């Protein structure tokens, strides 16, 4: 496994979880149900997960580029 691939995989999983949180927030808002976090909480959680996923993905991509440069 190249350097950074594990971080990129983790970032993709965080991105998927963030998307699912956003969908749950949308459902909470459309159905107007009282959930523990409410629609705003689910959206905020999804946005936070997406932000973390973006930084982890960039870190993994930089790690892969550094490994490729060193191997030359």
N, CA, C and O atoms as a DFTB+ gen file, in Angstrom:
288 C
 N C O
     1  1       0.832      -1.174       0.000
     2  2       0.000       0.000       0.000
     3  2       0.886       1.249       0.000
     4  3       1.786       1.370       0.831
     5  1       0.636       2.167      -0.919
     6  2       1.407       3.399      -0.979
     7  2       1.109       4.276       0.228
     8  3       0.050       4.180       0.846
     9  1       2.055       5.117       0.539
    10  2       1.859       6.044       1.648
    11  2       0.685       6.968       1.337
    12  3       0.595       7.510       0.235
    13  1      -0.187       7.143       2.274
    14  2      -1.326       8.028       2.106
    15  2      -2.603       7.351       1.657
    16  3      -3.675       7.948       1.753
    17  1      -2.524       6.116       1.166
    18  2      -3.733       5.449       0.687
    19  2      -4.702       5.144       1.822
    20  3      -5.916       5.214       1.636
    21  1      -4.177       4.807       2.990
    22  2      -5.053       4.525       4.125
    23  2      -5.789       5.790       4.546
    24  3      -6.977       5.743       4.866
    25  1      -5.085       6.923       4.548
    26  2      -5.717       8.199       4.916
    27  2      -6.779       8.591       3.893
    28  3      -7.822       9.132       4.259
    29  1      -6.522       8.324       2.626
    30  2      -7.508       8.641       1.595
    31  2      -8.742       7.759       1.764
    32  3      -9.864       8.232       1.578
    33  1      -8.556       6.492       2.113
    34  2      -9.694       5.609       2.348
    35  2     -10.511       6.088       3.544
    36  3     -11.741       6.094       3.493
    37  1      -9.837       6.487       4.617
    38  2     -10.533       7.002       5.799
    39  2     -11.294       8.278       5.438
    40  3     -12.416       8.485       5.902
    41  1     -10.691       9.127       4.619
    42  2     -11.359      10.362       4.190
    43  2     -12.613      10.049       3.389
    44  3     -13.628      10.730       3.535
    45  1     -12.553       9.035       2.553
    46  2     -13.741       8.656       1.777
    47  2     -14.848       8.126       2.682
    48  3     -16.027       8.375       2.430
    49  1     -14.481       7.402       3.729
    50  2     -15.490       6.908       4.679
    51  2     -16.106       8.077       5.457
    52  3     -17.316       8.102       5.681
    53  1     -15.276       9.042       5.867
    54  2     -15.802      10.230       6.550
    55  2     -16.752      10.992       5.630
    56  3     -17.789      11.486       6.072
    57  1     -16.396      11.085       4.363
    58  2     -17.239      11.784       3.402
    59  2     -18.587      11.083       3.251
    60  3     -19.625      11.740       3.176
    61  1     -18.572       9.769       3.207
    62  2     -19.812       9.005       3.123
    63  2     -20.667       9.217       4.368
    64  3     -21.879       9.402       4.260
    65  1     -20.054       9.193       5.542
    66  2     -20.798       9.427       6.778
    67  2     -21.354      10.852       6.829
    68  3     -22.468      11.066       7.307
    69  1     -20.590      11.817       6.343
    70  2     -21.075      13.188       6.288
    71  2     -22.275      13.334       5.373
    72  3     -23.219      14.060       5.684
    73  1     -22.235      12.639       4.236
    74  2     -23.369      12.654       3.317
    75  2     -24.600      12.037       3.970
    76  3     -25.707      12.559       3.838
    77  1     -24.405      10.926       4.676
    78  2     -25.533      10.284       5.353
    79  2     -26.112      11.177       6.444
    80  3     -27.329      11.210       6.631
    81  1     -25.263      11.898       7.163
    82  2     -25.757      12.846       8.168
    83  2     -26.571      13.952       7.508
    84  3     -27.600      14.371       8.038
    85  1     -26.117      14.417       6.368
    86  2     -26.868      15.430       5.636
    87  2     -28.222      14.926       5.184
    88  3     -29.212      15.653       5.261
    89  1     -28.279      13.689       4.713
    90  2     -29.554      13.099       4.302
    91  2     -30.478      12.953       5.505
    92  3     -31.673      13.227       5.400
    93  1     -29.943      12.526       6.639
    94  2     -30.766      12.421       7.845
    95  2     -31.275      13.789       8.285
    96  3     -32.413      13.909       8.740
    97  1     -30.446      14.819       8.153
    98  2     -30.890      16.171       8.465
    99  2     -31.999      16.630       7.540
   100  3     -32.952      17.279       7.970
   101  1     -31.868      16.285       6.253
   102  2     -32.918      16.620       5.297
   103  2     -34.214      15.917       5.652
   104  3     -35.283      16.527       5.621
   105  1     -34.127      14.643       5.986
   106  2     -35.323      13.898       6.386
   107  2     -35.946      14.469       7.654
   108  3     -37.169      14.557       7.759
   109  1     -35.123      14.852       8.607
   110  2     -35.641      15.426       9.850
   111  2     -36.359      16.741       9.571
   112  3     -37.380      17.038      10.190
   113  1     -35.831      17.521       8.648
   114  2     -36.474      18.788       8.314
   115  2     -37.762      18.611       7.531
   116  3     -38.745      19.306       7.786
   117  1     -37.765      17.677       6.572
   118  2     -38.951      17.466       5.736
   119  2     -40.083      16.829       6.538
   120  3     -41.240      17.230       6.415
   121  1     -39.748      15.847       7.350
   122  2     -40.767      15.145       8.126
   123  2     -41.217      15.927       9.352
   124  3     -42.226      15.584       9.967
   125  1     -40.477      16.977       9.716
   126  2     -40.764      17.815      10.876
   127  2     -40.939      16.979      12.138
   128  3     -41.852      17.200      12.934
   129  1     -40.059      16.035      12.293
   130  2     -40.066      15.200      13.503
   131  2     -39.079      15.764      14.503
   132  3     -38.132      16.460      14.136
   133  1     -39.304      15.466      15.743
   134  2     -38.395      15.901      16.797
   135  2     -37.401      14.783      17.050
   136  3     -37.715      13.800      17.721
   137  1     -36.205      14.936      16.512
   138  2     -35.141      13.979      16.748
   139  2     -34.183      14.583      17.756
   140  3     -34.251      15.776      18.052
   141  1     -33.304      13.770      18.274
   142  2     -32.395      14.255      19.312
   143  2     -31.571      15.444      18.849
   144  3     -31.442      16.419      19.589
   145  1     -31.014      15.393      17.655
   146  2     -30.162      16.483      17.181
   147  2     -30.916      17.510      16.360
   148  3     -30.431      18.627      16.178
   149  1     -32.078      17.164      15.866
   150  2     -32.815      18.075      15.004
   151  2     -32.170      18.180      13.638
   152  3     -31.097      17.623      13.402
   153  1     -32.825      18.895      12.741
   154  2     -32.291      18.985      11.371
   155  2     -30.997      19.793      11.331
   156  3     -30.076      19.438      10.596
   157  1     -30.910      20.869      12.104
   158  2     -29.703      21.678      12.101
   159  2     -28.507      20.903      12.664
   160  3     -27.391      21.038      12.162
   161  1     -28.731      20.109      13.681
   162  2     -27.648      19.314      14.266
   163  2     -27.111      18.270      13.313
   164  3     -25.900      18.065      13.238
   165  1     -27.994      17.605      12.580
   166  2     -27.540      16.606      11.615
   167  2     -26.775      17.259      10.476
   168  3     -25.759      16.729      10.026
   169  1     -27.258      18.412      10.002
   170  2     -26.538      19.117       8.942
   171  2     -25.178      19.600       9.428
   172  3     -24.188      19.490       8.706
   173  1     -25.122      20.134      10.648
   174  2     -23.849      20.619      11.183
   175  2     -22.868      19.459      11.370
   176  3     -21.680      19.599      11.079
   177  1     -23.357      18.325      11.850
   178  2     -22.498      17.148      11.995
   179  2     -21.979      16.661      10.652
   180  3     -20.812      16.291      10.527
   181  1     -22.847      16.661       9.651
   182  2     -22.432      16.257       8.311
   183  2     -21.408      17.206       7.719
   184  3     -20.450      16.777       7.077
   185  1     -21.615      18.498       7.936
   186  2     -20.659      19.488       7.423
   187  2     -19.309      19.348       8.111
   188  3     -18.268      19.472       7.466
   189  1     -19.318      19.092       9.410
   190  2     -18.060      18.895      10.138
   191  2     -17.324      17.653       9.642
   192  3     -16.108      17.686       9.453
   193  1     -18.058      16.559       9.430
   194  2     -17.424      15.353       8.897
   195  2     -16.848      15.585       7.502
   196  3     -15.768      15.085       7.187
   197  1     -17.559      16.334       6.669
   198  2     -17.052      16.633       5.322
   199  2     -15.790      17.488       5.393
   200  3     -14.858      17.283       4.615
   201  1     -15.753      18.439       6.315
   202  2     -14.571      19.278       6.470
   203  2     -13.367      18.458       6.931
   204  3     -12.262      18.617       6.413
   205  1     -13.591      17.587       7.904
   206  2     -12.511      16.712       8.371
   207  2     -12.052      15.789       7.246
   208  3     -10.854      15.562       7.076
   209  1     -13.006      15.255       6.476
   210  2     -12.662      14.367       5.359
   211  2     -11.812      15.086       4.325
   212  3     -10.887      14.502       3.761
   213  1     -12.125      16.355       4.074
   214  2     -11.349      17.118       3.095
   215  2      -9.903      17.275       3.552
   216  3      -8.984      17.102       2.751
   217  1      -9.686      17.599       4.823
   218  2      -8.322      17.766       5.309
   219  2      -7.565      16.441       5.359
   220  3      -6.371      16.408       5.064
   221  1      -8.235      15.352       5.726
   222  2      -7.577      14.043       5.750
   223  2      -7.232      13.616       4.327
   224  3      -6.166      13.047       4.092
   225  1      -8.126      13.886       3.377
   226  2      -7.868      13.539       1.981
   227  2      -6.664      14.309       1.444
   228  3      -5.801      13.737       0.779
   229  1      -6.610      15.615       1.737
   230  2      -5.468      16.412       1.283
   231  2      -4.175      15.929       1.920
   232  3      -3.137      15.894       1.259
   233  1      -4.220      15.557       3.187
   234  2      -3.033      15.035       3.858
   235  2      -2.573      13.728       3.209
   236  3      -1.375      13.521       3.017
   237  1      -3.505      12.861       2.875
   238  2      -3.152      11.604       2.209
   239  2      -2.600      11.828       0.817
   240  3      -1.659      11.152       0.402
   241  1      -3.183      12.779       0.088
   242  2      -2.689      13.068      -1.261
   243  2      -1.280      13.647      -1.213
   244  3      -0.442      13.297      -2.044
   245  1      -1.010      14.519      -0.263
   246  2       0.336      15.072      -0.121
   247  2       1.321      13.975       0.265
   248  3       2.453      13.962      -0.218
   249  1       0.897      13.046       1.140
   250  2       1.757      11.924       1.519
   251  2       2.089      11.041       0.332
   252  3       3.224      10.585       0.194
   253  1       1.101      10.794      -0.533
   254  2       1.354       9.980      -1.725
   255  2       2.314      10.688      -2.676
   256  3       3.204      10.052      -3.241
   257  1       2.144      11.990      -2.857
   258  2       3.044      12.733      -3.743
   259  2       4.461      12.744      -3.210
   260  3       5.411      12.591      -3.978
   261  1       4.622      12.922      -1.906
   262  2       5.952      12.895      -1.323
   263  2       6.621      11.537      -1.505
   264  3       7.817      11.462      -1.790
   265  1       5.843      10.460      -1.339
   266  2       6.393       9.118      -1.528
   267  2       6.798       8.892      -2.981
   268  3       7.823       8.262      -3.241
   269  1       6.015       9.393      -3.927
   270  2       6.364       9.236      -5.339
   271  2       7.609      10.045      -5.694
   272  3       8.445       9.593      -6.477
   273  1       7.729      11.227      -5.124
   274  2       8.917      12.044      -5.401
   275  2      10.164      11.385      -4.825
   276  3      11.213      11.398      -5.470
   277  1      10.078      10.820      -3.647
   278  2      11.235      10.157      -3.020
   279  2      11.634       8.896      -3.779
   280  3      12.811       8.535      -3.788
   281  1      10.689       8.225      -4.407
   282  2      11.021       6.976      -5.083
   283  2      11.743       7.207      -6.422
   284  3      12.306       6.265      -6.978
   285  1      11.736       8.393      -6.927
   286  2      12.394       8.683      -8.209
   287  2      13.862       8.839      -8.069
   288  3      14.553       9.085      -9.058
